[in-house]
């Protein structure tokens, strides 16, 4: 696909998927495609899981939304926490 980001409203743990090869083909292994599942959370909306459980849920939901199939090889996966990385604008801005 030719999209950089795909937004998902409501039914997935992630709100956006970043397709890395569309930013640069050097972000991918040969014949592969890197994805970043972005998840916002807060004290009022905590993560539903962490580590392998969260990764497994993201993989299952990527399959459910058609990003890849259950037969596709997931070569590597990890969780990175970036506090305050998602800017939410308020009425003053």
DOGU-763250 format. One record per residue (C-alpha): residue number from 1; chain; x, y, z. Coordinates in nm, 3 decimals. Layout:
BEGIN
R   k c      c1      c2      c3
R NUM A       X       Y       Z
...
// end
This chain:
BEGIN
R   k c      c1      c2      c3
R   1 A   0.000   0.000   0.000
R   2 A   0.108   0.359  -0.047
R   3 A   0.000   0.497   0.292
R   4 A   0.240   0.612   0.564
R   5 A  -0.014   0.596   0.846
R   6 A  -0.347   0.423   0.881
R   7 A  -0.578   0.534   1.162
R   8 A  -0.806   0.292   1.347
R   9 A  -1.095   0.421   1.554
R  10 A  -1.220   0.219   1.846
R  11 A  -1.193  -0.154   1.792
R  12 A  -0.815  -0.204   1.813
R  13 A  -0.566  -0.148   2.094
R  14 A  -0.363   0.068   1.854
R  15 A  -0.493   0.394   1.713
R  16 A  -0.249   0.416   1.423
R  17 A  -0.013   0.194   1.225
R  18 A   0.296   0.343   1.063
R  19 A   0.412   0.158   0.748
R  20 A   0.786   0.209   0.760
R  21 A   0.879   0.113   0.404
R  22 A   0.679   0.408   0.273
R  23 A   0.902   0.646   0.465
R  24 A   1.220   0.468   0.346
R  25 A   1.284   0.129   0.186
R  26 A   1.592   0.106   0.412
R  27 A   1.360   0.057   0.714
R  28 A   1.280  -0.299   0.608
R  29 A   1.448  -0.633   0.567
R  30 A   1.463  -0.755   0.205
R  31 A   1.118  -0.878   0.108
R  32 A   0.968  -0.761   0.438
R  33 A   0.775  -0.469   0.576
R  34 A   0.816  -0.298   0.912
R  35 A   0.509  -0.177   1.098
R  36 A   0.474   0.033   1.409
R  37 A   0.151  -0.004   1.606
R  38 A   0.103   0.319   1.799
R  39 A  -0.095   0.298   2.123
R  40 A  -0.192   0.599   2.332
R  41 A  -0.248   0.550   2.702
R  42 A  -0.279   0.754   3.020
R  43 A  -0.368   0.706   3.385
R  44 A  -0.732   0.729   3.275
R  45 A  -0.677   0.483   2.987
R  46 A  -0.406   0.235   3.094
R  47 A  -0.248  -0.020   2.864
R  48 A  -0.453  -0.343   2.862
R  49 A  -0.132  -0.552   2.877
R  50 A   0.245  -0.517   2.845
R  51 A   0.535  -0.702   2.690
R  52 A   0.458  -1.024   2.502
R  53 A   0.085  -1.007   2.579
R  54 A   0.056  -0.660   2.424
R  55 A   0.268  -0.760   2.125
R  56 A   0.056  -1.074   2.069
R  57 A  -0.261  -0.863   2.083
R  58 A  -0.120  -0.616   1.828
R  59 A  -0.023  -0.903   1.596
R  60 A  -0.370  -1.060   1.627
R  61 A  -0.538  -0.726   1.560
R  62 A  -0.310  -0.654   1.261
R  63 A  -0.426  -0.987   1.116
R  64 A  -0.789  -0.901   1.196
R  65 A  -0.770  -0.565   1.013
R  66 A  -0.588  -0.716   0.714
R  67 A  -0.239  -0.569   0.756
R  68 A  -0.095  -0.919   0.709
R  69 A  -0.213  -1.279   0.740
R  70 A  -0.161  -1.547   1.003
R  71 A   0.068  -1.722   0.750
R  72 A   0.305  -1.423   0.725
R  73 A   0.626  -1.450   0.925
R  74 A   0.675  -1.198   1.205
R  75 A   1.054  -1.175   1.213
R  76 A   1.086  -0.960   1.525
R  77 A   0.863  -0.759   1.757
R  78 A   0.920  -0.542   2.061
R  79 A   0.752  -0.283   2.279
R  80 A   0.897   0.065   2.323
R  81 A   0.744   0.316   2.561
R  82 A   0.783   0.681   2.463
R  83 A   0.619   0.892   2.735
R  84 A   0.453   1.209   2.615
R  85 A   0.524   1.132   2.252
R  86 A   0.173   1.197   2.121
R  87 A   0.081   1.565   2.117
R  88 A  -0.279   1.642   2.203
R  89 A  -0.374   1.999   2.126
R  90 A  -0.613   2.191   2.349
R  91 A  -0.846   2.485   2.279
R  92 A  -0.569   2.735   2.347
R  93 A  -0.366   2.602   2.057
// end
